[in-house]
Amino acid sequence: MWRRYRKLINLAALARHLGIATASVHLWTVVPEARVVRVAKIIGVEPEKLRPDIADFIHDPWED
């Protein structure tokens, strides 16, 4: 699913929001597990849409 979204968003802006290099985001074939929740919030989708393979394990540490 990440491939579908990456065509619709500005990867440089996403990288700035995450505080990482744009090149790092360009190299992603999937959103890294540690960044799924934050990326989902930034682009306005459910985390499960970005990584359905780990949907059962996605946890927002700020919701405890």
Legacy VTK file of the C-alpha trace (Angstrom):
# vtk DataFile Version 3.0
C-alpha trace
ASCII
DATASET POLYDATA
POINTS 64 float
0.000 0.000 0.000
2.904 2.378 0.605
3.631 2.530 -3.127
0.135 3.863 -3.762
0.461 6.620 -1.147
4.008 7.621 -1.976
2.855 8.749 -5.431
0.287 11.074 -3.861
2.395 12.816 -1.213
5.432 15.052 -1.170
8.202 12.769 0.083
10.499 15.692 0.874
7.838 17.250 3.120
7.247 13.895 4.807
10.969 13.542 5.455
11.083 17.042 6.978
8.179 16.175 9.306
10.008 13.038 10.375
13.373 14.787 10.733
15.125 12.426 8.339
16.777 12.727 4.930
14.551 12.722 1.859
16.756 10.009 0.390
15.825 7.731 3.282
12.117 8.028 2.490
12.795 7.430 -1.201
14.486 4.140 -0.314
11.503 2.744 1.584
9.735 -0.125 -0.124
7.452 -0.252 2.935
7.136 2.171 5.833
9.457 0.999 8.615
7.542 -0.498 11.527
8.915 2.099 13.942
7.532 4.937 11.794
4.138 3.568 10.755
2.029 5.421 13.335
3.707 8.782 12.779
3.643 8.540 8.973
-0.019 7.544 9.062
-0.879 10.580 11.196
1.067 12.911 8.907
-0.562 11.712 5.699
-3.999 11.167 7.242
-4.586 7.441 6.848
-5.008 4.521 9.210
-1.702 2.786 10.080
-3.228 -0.521 8.991
-3.534 0.845 5.448
0.215 1.418 5.277
1.278 -1.883 6.802
-1.536 -4.457 6.727
1.092 -7.150 7.345
1.651 -5.870 10.898
-1.829 -4.459 11.595
-2.279 -6.630 14.693
0.950 -5.306 16.218
0.696 -1.584 15.465
0.656 0.396 18.686
0.748 4.130 19.278
2.995 4.625 22.325
1.286 7.958 23.089
-2.106 6.331 23.647
-1.171 4.482 26.869
LINES 1 65
64 0 1 2 3 4 5 6 7 8 9 10 11 12 13 14 15 16 17 18 19 20 21 22 23 24 25 26 27 28 29 30 31 32 33 34 35 36 37 38 39 40 41 42 43 44 45 46 47 48 49 50 51 52 53 54 55 56 57 58 59 60 61 62 63
